[in-house]
Amino acid sequence: MIEIDAMFPVMVTANLEAVKAFYESVFGFNAVFYDADFYLHLVSPHSGIQLGFLMPEHASQPDFLKPLMSPDGYVISLEVKDATKAYTEAQKMDLTIAMQLKEEVWGQLHFMLQDPAGFKIDVVQHVDASGN
């Protein structure tokens, strides 16, 4: 068995500075590593959640990591205690809302934002399921 200590996605995108500013100001992440020509690694001081962002076409990377990653068909889910409050904050911050706040029968209250790289962020609160 291979034991793991952490898990985080690494997304390939060209605008690390805008992504860095977005996740720091909206969700309070800290950049623990940042090289504008290479890689950004973010960690939430509240939860330890980690996100990685890699520049495309970097010489040190294998070919399969060189192209830009399509934001279509990909979502980052971030769980919150109060999705309604988070939605109100997102509106106040004039963030790009990709999906309005809604309650799902399987037990989620959520909405989706779009970050500067085009990735969707599903801001989720778990609630009692009404459809089961």
MINU-628584 format. One line per field, with one value per residue: residue number from 0; x, y, z of N, C-alpha, C, O in turn; residue in one letter. Coordinates in pm, whole numbers. Layout:
% MINU-628584
nr	c(NUM,...)
n_east	c(X,...)
n_north	c(Y,...)
n_up	c(Z,...)
ca_east	c(X,...)
ca_north	c(Y,...)
ca_up	c(Z,...)
c_east	c(X,...)
c_north	c(Y,...)
c_up	c(Z,...)
o_east	c(X,...)
o_north	c(Y,...)
o_up	c(Z,...)
rest	c(A,...)
% end
This chain:
% MINU-628584
nr	c(0,1,2,3,4,5,6,7,8,9,10,11,12,13,14,15,16,17,18,19,20,21,22,23,24,25,26,27,28,29,30,31,32,33,34,35,36,37,38,39,40,41,42,43,44,45,46,47,48,49,50,51,52,53,54,55,56,57,58,59,60,61,62,63,64,65,66,67,68,69,70,71,72,73,74,75,76,77,78,79,80,81,82,83,84,85,86,87,88,89,90,91,92,93,94,95,96,97,98,99,100,101,102,103,104,105,106,107,108,109,110,111,112,113,114,115,116,117,118,119,120,121,122,123,124,125,126,127,128,129,130,131)
n_east	c(84,46,103,-55,-19,-143,-377,-427,-557,-393,-403,-372,-303,-285,-279,-152,-118,-369,-532,-414,-464,-745,-816,-692,-821,-1098,-1142,-954,-713,-361,-64,178,382,507,580,575,624,599,466,196,110,-144,-274,-530,-549,-736,-852,-665,-691,-569,-458,-325,-164,-44,176,124,310,561,905,1010,818,639,517,234,145,178,-15,-281,-534,-864,-1140,-1391,-1613,-1494,-1477,-1424,-1494,-1594,-1663,-1889,-2015,-2245,-2415,-2592,-2515,-2253,-2317,-2443,-2222,-2059,-2208,-2196,-1925,-1917,-1862,-1814,-2088,-2164,-2366,-2675,-2777,-2907,-3120,-3071,-3237,-3095,-2963,-2806,-2720,-2627,-2409,-2243,-1929,-1712,-1369,-1080,-940,-1131,-1222,-1475,-1623,-1779,-1968,-2061,-2307,-2397,-2712,-3016,-3143,-3420,-3536,-3517)
n_north	c(-118,225,493,804,1158,1394,1544,1709,1898,1982,2235,2338,2649,2978,3224,3290,3497,3634,3422,3362,3603,3595,3354,3409,3648,3587,3334,3319,3177,3101,3172,2938,2865,3035,3106,3308,3235,2966,2796,2784,2735,2688,2712,2663,2834,2776,2524,2358,2275,2229,2372,2355,2527,2534,2668,2666,2491,2473,2411,2215,2025,1716,1632,1591,1767,2018,2153,2402,2354,2254,2424,2323,2071,2027,2074,2247,2164,2325,2301,2461,2607,2763,2815,3005,3244,3258,3288,3539,3694,3649,3777,4042,4086,4100,3876,3635,3456,3135,2954,2992,3009,2712,2450,2106,1791,1577,1662,1898,2241,2481,2683,2805,2946,3125,3115,3330,3182,3044,2814,2633,2673,2496,2585,2449,2343,2094,1960,1830,1564,1588,1432,1158)
n_up	c(0,-72,125,179,236,170,-61,-364,-636,-945,-1163,-1498,-1613,-1758,-1623,-1356,-1164,-1150,-1067,-820,-676,-673,-525,-283,-197,-209,-83,119,95,130,-45,-61,-216,-491,-813,-1071,-1334,-1340,-1118,-881,-550,-326,6,239,539,728,688,571,313,-17,-327,-654,-921,-1246,-1487,-1843,-2100,-1977,-1958,-1786,-1748,-1828,-2156,-2149,-1956,-2058,-2224,-2197,-1954,-2006,-1877,-1894,-1793,-1550,-1202,-898,-577,-287,43,262,569,556,287,186,309,203,-66,-66,9,-216,-412,-315,-352,-619,-782,-1048,-1108,-1185,-1155,-1005,-656,-527,-400,-375,-421,-323,-102,-90,-69,-284,-496,-790,-871,-1099,-1156,-1234,-1426,-1552,-1433,-1263,-944,-706,-450,-162,69,291,348,498,309,93,-95,-54)
ca_east	c(0,114,40,-54,-30,-229,-428,-467,-553,-304,-469,-282,-365,-182,-285,-132,-135,-513,-582,-362,-540,-882,-830,-652,-921,-1233,-1149,-854,-598,-227,32,294,485,461,674,481,655,601,371,134,53,-225,-322,-623,-502,-847,-887,-555,-719,-462,-481,-206,-185,81,179,136,432,684,1006,1039,704,617,430,91,113,210,-129,-378,-640,-997,-1223,-1518,-1618,-1412,-1529,-1361,-1599,-1551,-1774,-1905,-2118,-2364,-2408,-2669,-2426,-2145,-2375,-2460,-2086,-2014,-2278,-2138,-1791,-1938,-1793,-1885,-2169,-2191,-2494,-2741,-2799,-3023,-3120,-3088,-3311,-3003,-2911,-2707,-2753,-2501,-2401,-2111,-1856,-1608,-1246,-1022,-893,-1248,-1263,-1595,-1611,-1908,-1969,-2160,-2345,-2476,-2836,-3095,-3200,-3566,-3583,-3495)
ca_north	c(0,354,585,943,1260,1504,1535,1838,1904,2079,2279,2409,2774,3077,3349,3258,3614,3656,3309,3383,3713,3550,3257,3476,3746,3530,3220,3330,3090,3159,3116,2884,2866,3111,3149,3353,3170,2820,2723,2846,2639,2757,2634,2732,2826,2733,2384,2280,2242,2274,2381,2384,2580,2521,2738,2576,2495,2486,2317,2107,1935,1622,1686,1588,1880,2145,2231,2459,2263,2306,2432,2252,1936,2022,2161,2243,2175,2375,2289,2571,2585,2840,2850,3128,3354,3263,3340,3682,3752,3643,3885,4169,4097,4107,3763,3574,3344,3045,2889,3055,2929,2623,2333,1982,1690,1481,1715,2005,2378,2522,2770,2793,3064,3101,3187,3400,3086,2981,2695,2649,2639,2461,2620,2350,2316,1972,1976,1707,1532,1585,1343,1016)
ca_up	c(0,-73,219,133,339,124,-197,-419,-782,-1009,-1285,-1588,-1656,-1794,-1549,-1215,-1078,-1129,-988,-685,-614,-655,-415,-158,-153,-197,9,224,77,133,-141,9,-319,-607,-916,-1176,-1462,-1324,-1035,-765,-457,-226,119,327,678,814,669,515,173,-105,-471,-731,-1056,-1321,-1616,-1958,-2182,-1898,-2008,-1691,-1737,-1937,-2262,-2116,-1868,-2123,-2276,-2105,-1915,-2033,-1756,-1919,-1738,-1429,-1096,-766,-475,-157,137,358,670,523,145,163,348,105,-189,-44,3,-356,-482,-269,-411,-764,-844,-1160,-1062,-1297,-1125,-892,-537,-534,-312,-449,-344,-261,24,-104,-102,-345,-612,-853,-915,-1199,-1122,-1350,-1526,-1611,-1358,-1182,-803,-649,-308,-121,208,300,424,497,178,93,-201,-28)
c_east	c(89,39,52,-71,-123,-275,-464,-464,-447,-365,-373,-356,-257,-178,-272,-156,-283,-573,-539,-444,-683,-895,-786,-763,-1059,-1241,-1042,-737,-469,-142,154,411,429,579,588,505,642,480,322,75,-15,-268,-417,-573,-611,-871,-772,-578,-612,-508,-349,-242,-50,69,188,274,561,781,1031,931,698,516,282,50,137,89,-212,-485,-774,-1076,-1358,-1509,-1536,-1471,-1449,-1475,-1538,-1672,-1771,-2013,-2251,-2354,-2485,-2584,-2312,-2195,-2394,-2325,-2036,-2081,-2221,-2001,-1796,-1859,-1878,-1957,-2210,-2322,-2550,-2757,-2923,-3006,-3151,-3158,-3220,-2932,-2798,-2776,-2624,-2520,-2262,-2058,-1764,-1486,-1186,-967,-1008,-1295,-1385,-1568,-1751,-1899,-2089,-2181,-2429,-2594,-2909,-3156,-3351,-3620,-3567,-3591)
c_north	c(125,447,727,1038,1373,1473,1674,1830,2005,2110,2362,2530,2881,3201,3325,3377,3640,3546,3324,3489,3669,3460,3316,3568,3685,3424,3221,3234,3169,3092,3069,2865,2941,3153,3181,3288,3018,2765,2808,2735,2715,2661,2721,2720,2774,2583,2296,2237,2305,2276,2414,2433,2586,2598,2636,2591,2512,2374,2198,1999,1834,1681,1691,1700,2016,2220,2294,2355,2328,2312,2361,2110,1918,2117,2139,2261,2219,2375,2405,2535,2651,2890,2979,3250,3370,3322,3492,3753,3756,3753,4021,4194,4106,3999,3707,3449,3261,2970,2953,2956,2842,2506,2211,1879,1590,1538,1816,2138,2433,2622,2755,2929,3025,3182,3251,3308,3017,2856,2728,2600,2618,2484,2548,2349,2188,1997,1842,1686,1523,1485,1197,961)
c_up	c(0,20,165,251,300,-18,-241,-571,-827,-1144,-1368,-1644,-1674,-1704,-1399,-1123,-1048,-1044,-842,-611,-583,-532,-281,-109,-130,-88,118,213,92,26,-62,-86,-438,-691,-1037,-1311,-1456,-1250,-919,-678,-344,-117,200,471,773,807,622,371,86,-251,-538,-869,-1125,-1452,-1730,-2024,-2103,-1936,-1915,-1687,-1852,-2036,-2224,-2020,-1934,-2176,-2164,-2075,-1946,-1903,-1773,-1862,-1611,-1327,-969,-665,-344,-65,236,459,631,378,115,197,247,-28,-181,-52,-141,-438,-445,-332,-563,-838,-959,-1110,-1184,-1279,-999,-776,-556,-441,-395,-360,-275,-140,12,-129,-159,-458,-669,-895,-1029,-1160,-1246,-1459,-1597,-1538,-1273,-1040,-748,-499,-247,30,205,394,422,360,188,-7,-173,72)
o_east	c(194,-78,156,-131,-177,-219,-525,-378,-417,-379,-301,-457,-152,-81,-369,-210,-319,-657,-619,-488,-736,-976,-837,-795,-1131,-1336,-1041,-668,-467,-147,225,526,317,667,534,415,671,399,395,0,48,-296,-388,-556,-581,-905,-780,-493,-569,-587,-270,-339,47,-34,252,342,660,742,1070,952,746,438,212,-70,117,90,-212,-522,-795,-1079,-1430,-1410,-1512,-1511,-1411,-1544,-1442,-1772,-1665,-2093,-2357,-2293,-2445,-2583,-2278,-2123,-2364,-2314,-1976,-2017,-2201,-1966,-1692,-1798,-1999,-1894,-2280,-2383,-2480,-2750,-3029,-2895,-3245,-3141,-3261,-2848,-2707,-2875,-2522,-2631,-2174,-2131,-1740,-1495,-1237,-950,-987,-1396,-1397,-1500,-1832,-1830,-2204,-2086,-2522,-2577,-2868,-3213,-3405,-3739,-3599,-3585)
o_north	c(127,478,766,1003,1442,1387,1749,1763,2100,2022,2447,2516,2874,3277,3339,3360,3666,3573,3303,3467,3703,3487,3277,3566,3729,3423,3131,3210,3290,2971,3150,2850,2914,3227,3090,3287,2950,2694,2892,2651,2796,2544,2837,2609,2732,2521,2174,2170,2417,2191,2492,2387,2638,2593,2532,2692,2561,2258,2091,1893,1863,1769,1785,1724,2119,2343,2246,2276,2446,2215,2342,2040,1805,2229,2026,2362,2159,2442,2442,2444,2601,2994,3055,3348,3482,3397,3565,3860,3855,3815,4106,4308,4119,4024,3730,3350,3309,2928,2966,2835,2890,2467,2210,1880,1525,1470,1817,2146,2433,2642,2698,3014,2906,3302,3229,3351,2941,2797,2837,2500,2710,2411,2582,2355,2176,2048,1751,1778,1460,1455,1115,843)
o_up	c(64,-5,112,352,387,-86,-165,-629,-756,-1229,-1315,-1712,-1611,-1711,-1325,-1014,-933,-958,-750,-498,-477,-444,-177,10,-40,-10,202,312,69,9,-3,-43,-482,-647,-1100,-1395,-1554,-1309,-865,-727,-276,-143,227,520,884,908,631,313,110,-293,-486,-929,-1070,-1519,-1715,-2006,-2157,-1944,-1961,-1629,-1962,-2001,-2262,-2003,-1870,-2173,-2051,-2163,-1916,-1828,-1675,-1882,-1569,-1361,-936,-668,-295,-92,287,436,667,351,26,122,209,-93,-276,-113,-183,-523,-531,-361,-628,-942,-965,-1074,-1273,-1377,-899,-796,-595,-407,-475,-238,-179,-80,94,-200,-91,-508,-605,-948,-1054,-1135,-1356,-1573,-1691,-1576,-1218,-1020,-745,-428,-275,108,125,505,351,302,279,-5,-259,105)
rest	c(M,I,E,I,D,A,M,F,P,V,M,V,T,A,N,L,E,A,V,K,A,F,Y,E,S,V,F,G,F,N,A,V,F,Y,D,A,D,F,Y,L,H,L,V,S,P,H,S,G,I,Q,L,G,F,L,M,P,E,H,A,S,Q,P,D,F,L,K,P,L,M,S,P,D,G,Y,V,I,S,L,E,V,K,D,A,T,K,A,Y,T,E,A,Q,K,M,D,L,T,I,A,M,Q,L,K,E,E,V,W,G,Q,L,H,F,M,L,Q,D,P,A,G,F,K,I,D,V,V,Q,H,V,D,A,S,G,N)
% end
